[in-house]
Amino acid sequence: MAWSDLLAALALYLILEGVLPFLDPQRLRRIMLSLANVADAHLRLWGLISMSAGLLLLYFVRAHA
């Protein structure tokens, strides 16, 4: 994997992270406030699910490229 791949992935991450605050900052505030009330165990579970989905997607993309 080249550094350009890593930087491209970081750039895409930053673009996707910026979409909601740019389009609807009020909704982002409501989401953040509601997340403050979610139990740590649920946040960890969703983090694990997200990381697992990302790893699977990366595996399939790299295996078939």
Rosetta blueprint (number, residue, H / E / L):
1 M L
2 A L
3 W H
4 S H
5 D H
6 L H
7 L H
8 A H
9 A H
10 L H
11 A H
12 L H
13 Y H
14 L H
15 I H
16 L H
17 E H
18 G H
19 V H
20 L H
21 P H
22 F H
23 L H
24 D L
25 P H
26 Q H
27 R H
28 L H
29 R H
30 R H
31 I H
32 M H
33 L H
34 S H
35 L H
36 A L
37 N L
38 V L
39 A L
40 D H
41 A H
42 H H
43 L H
44 R H
45 L H
46 W H
47 G H
48 L H
49 I H
50 S H
51 M H
52 S H
53 A H
54 G H
55 L H
56 L H
57 L H
58 L H
59 Y H
60 F H
61 V H
62 R H
63 A H
64 H L
65 A L
